[in-house]
Amino acid sequence: IKKMEEAKQIEVGETSSSTPSRKVITLEPKLVIKKGISTLGFVFRLFAVFGTIGSALAMGTTQESVVSLTQLVLLKAKYSDLPTLMFFVVANAVAGGYLVLSLPVSIFHIISTKAKTSRIILLAIDTVMLALVSCGASAATATVYLAHEGNTTANWPPICQQFDGFCERISGSLIGSFCAVILLMLVVINSGISLSRH
């Protein structure tokens, strides 16, 4: 009788060991939210790259030559003739270069949601870049406004009547830069939310 019971126990053990164990994979809602926030931050950063570098290239390659029929002189307009537009190009180029270098770190934040020190460093530099691009765009806006409207009090005539293509291009680069400012604001807000969830 004992031998029969032992044989039954062995059979039960074999059947229990032969059945495959099922693993249940559960997704933590907090982890999904953290990864979603990090992914959204990467998307904002990527679009900000296009805004800053595109604006710098558009402004930096802007020049136009016009023949004045009244004075019989070749008139030229370049972005480098105006210091504010040069600052605009430098500010956007620096910010664009930084954003490109920060993309791998942003991808790392998507993979590793526990990284905190690198997030704090990025947040600090992102804030500086936001201020830099805002200053460049604001300074260039004043110059572009004068180019379009002039200033009767200071006897500065508008140059956009003669340099139409030049003015259209610098105005377009301003739009791209202000879009980059908005995206950098979203990047900073996103980084702050991400840090608050650690």
C-alpha positions as CSV (number, residue, x, y, z in Angstrom):
1,I,0.0,0.0,0.0
2,K,2.9,2.3,0.8
3,K,4.5,1.6,-2.5
4,M,1.3,2.5,-4.3
5,E,1.0,5.8,-2.5
6,E,4.6,6.7,-3.3
7,A,4.0,5.9,-6.9
8,K,0.9,8.1,-6.9
9,Q,2.9,10.9,-5.3
10,I,5.6,10.6,-7.9
11,E,3.0,10.7,-10.7
12,V,1.4,13.8,-9.2
13,G,4.8,15.5,-8.9
14,E,5.6,14.7,-12.5
15,T,2.4,16.0,-13.8
16,S,2.6,19.2,-11.7
17,S,6.2,19.8,-12.9
18,S,5.4,19.1,-16.5
19,T,2.6,21.8,-16.7
20,P,4.2,25.1,-17.8
21,S,4.0,28.0,-15.4
22,R,2.3,31.1,-16.8
23,K,3.9,34.5,-16.3
24,V,1.5,37.5,-15.9
25,I,3.0,40.7,-17.2
26,T,1.5,43.8,-15.5
27,L,2.2,47.4,-16.6
28,E,2.6,49.9,-13.8
29,P,0.6,53.0,-14.5
30,K,3.2,55.2,-13.0
31,L,5.9,53.8,-15.2
32,V,3.8,54.3,-18.3
33,I,3.1,57.9,-17.4
34,K,6.8,58.6,-16.7
35,K,7.8,57.1,-20.1
36,G,5.0,59.1,-21.8
37,I,6.2,62.3,-20.3
38,S,9.8,61.6,-21.3
39,T,8.7,60.7,-24.8
40,L,6.7,64.0,-25.1
41,G,9.7,65.9,-23.9
42,F,11.9,64.3,-26.6
43,V,9.3,65.3,-29.3
44,F,9.2,68.9,-28.1
45,R,13.0,69.0,-28.1
46,L,13.2,67.6,-31.6
47,F,10.8,70.1,-33.1
48,A,12.7,72.9,-31.2
49,V,15.9,71.8,-33.1
50,F,14.2,72.4,-36.4
51,G,12.9,75.8,-35.2
52,T,16.2,77.1,-34.0
53,I,18.5,75.8,-36.7
54,G,16.0,76.6,-39.4
55,S,15.7,80.2,-38.2
56,A,19.5,80.6,-37.9
57,L,20.0,79.3,-41.5
58,A,17.2,81.4,-42.9
59,M,18.5,84.6,-41.3
60,G,22.2,83.8,-41.9
61,T,21.8,83.3,-45.6
62,T,19.6,86.4,-46.1
63,Q,20.9,89.1,-48.4
64,E,19.5,91.1,-51.3
65,S,20.9,93.6,-53.9
66,V,18.7,96.3,-55.5
67,V,19.6,98.9,-58.1
68,S,18.4,102.4,-57.1
69,L,17.2,104.1,-60.3
70,T,17.1,107.5,-58.7
71,Q,20.7,107.4,-57.5
72,L,22.0,104.8,-60.0
73,V,23.7,102.9,-57.1
74,L,23.6,99.2,-56.2
75,L,22.1,98.9,-52.7
76,K,22.8,95.8,-50.6
77,A,21.1,94.5,-47.5
78,K,22.7,91.7,-45.4
79,Y,21.8,90.3,-42.0
80,S,25.4,91.0,-40.9
81,D,24.9,94.8,-41.4
82,L,22.7,94.8,-38.3
83,P,24.1,93.6,-34.9
84,T,20.7,92.5,-33.6
85,L,20.2,90.1,-36.5
86,M,23.7,88.8,-36.0
87,F,22.9,88.1,-32.3
88,F,19.7,86.4,-33.4
89,V,21.7,84.0,-35.7
90,V,24.3,83.3,-32.9
91,A,21.6,82.7,-30.3
92,N,19.6,80.3,-32.4
93,A,22.6,78.5,-33.6
94,V,23.9,77.9,-30.1
95,A,20.5,76.8,-28.9
96,G,20.1,74.5,-31.9
97,G,23.5,72.9,-31.4
98,Y,22.8,72.3,-27.7
99,L,19.4,70.8,-28.5
100,V,21.0,68.4,-31.0
101,L,23.5,67.3,-28.3
102,S,20.8,66.8,-25.7
103,L,18.7,64.5,-27.9
104,P,20.7,61.3,-26.9
105,V,20.3,62.2,-23.2
106,S,16.5,62.7,-23.8
107,I,16.4,59.2,-25.3
108,F,18.2,57.9,-22.3
109,H,15.6,59.4,-20.0
110,I,12.9,57.5,-21.9
111,I,14.7,54.2,-21.3
112,S,15.8,55.0,-17.7
113,T,13.0,56.8,-15.9
114,K,15.0,56.8,-12.6
115,A,17.7,59.2,-13.9
116,K,17.5,62.4,-11.8
117,T,20.8,64.2,-11.9
118,S,20.9,64.4,-15.7
119,R,17.3,65.7,-15.7
120,I,18.2,68.5,-13.3
121,I,21.2,69.5,-15.5
122,L,19.1,69.5,-18.7
123,L,16.4,71.6,-17.0
124,A,19.0,74.2,-16.0
125,I,20.6,74.4,-19.4
126,D,17.1,74.4,-21.1
127,T,16.1,77.4,-19.1
128,V,19.3,79.3,-20.1
129,M,18.6,78.4,-23.8
130,L,15.1,79.5,-23.5
131,A,16.3,82.9,-22.2
132,L,18.9,83.1,-25.0
133,V,16.5,82.4,-27.8
134,S,13.9,84.8,-26.4
135,C,16.4,87.6,-26.2
136,G,17.6,87.0,-29.8
137,A,14.0,86.8,-31.1
138,S,13.0,90.0,-29.2
139,A,16.0,92.0,-30.4
140,A,15.5,90.9,-34.0
141,T,11.8,91.8,-33.8
142,A,12.5,95.4,-33.0
143,T,14.9,95.6,-36.0
144,V,12.4,93.9,-38.3
145,Y,9.6,96.2,-37.2
146,L,11.8,99.2,-38.0
147,A,12.6,97.7,-41.4
148,H,8.9,97.4,-42.2
149,E,7.6,100.6,-40.6
150,G,10.6,102.9,-40.1
151,N,10.5,105.7,-37.5
152,T,9.4,109.1,-38.6
153,T,10.6,110.7,-35.4
154,A,14.2,109.6,-35.9
155,N,13.9,110.0,-39.7
156,W,14.5,106.3,-40.4
157,P,12.6,105.3,-43.6
158,P,11.4,101.8,-44.0
159,I,13.7,99.7,-46.1
160,C,11.2,97.0,-46.9
161,Q,9.8,99.1,-49.8
162,Q,13.1,98.5,-51.6
163,F,14.3,95.1,-50.1
164,D,11.0,93.2,-50.2
165,G,12.7,89.7,-50.4
166,F,15.0,90.5,-47.6
167,C,12.2,91.6,-45.3
168,E,10.1,88.5,-46.1
169,R,12.9,86.2,-45.2
170,I,13.9,87.8,-41.9
171,S,10.2,87.9,-40.9
172,G,9.8,84.2,-41.7
173,S,12.9,83.4,-39.6
174,L,11.4,85.3,-36.7
175,I,8.3,83.1,-36.9
176,G,10.4,80.0,-36.7
177,S,12.3,81.3,-33.7
178,F,9.2,82.2,-31.7
179,C,7.8,78.8,-32.4
180,A,11.1,77.4,-30.9
181,V,10.6,79.7,-27.9
182,I,7.2,78.1,-27.3
183,L,8.6,74.6,-27.7
184,L,11.4,75.4,-25.3
185,M,8.8,76.6,-22.8
186,L,7.0,73.2,-23.2
187,V,10.4,71.4,-22.7
188,V,11.1,73.2,-19.4
189,I,7.5,72.6,-18.2
190,N,7.8,68.9,-19.2
191,S,11.1,68.5,-17.4
192,G,9.6,70.1,-14.2
193,I,6.7,67.7,-14.3
194,S,9.0,64.7,-14.9
195,L,11.2,65.7,-11.9
196,S,8.2,66.2,-9.7
197,R,7.2,62.5,-10.3
198,H,10.6,61.2,-8.9
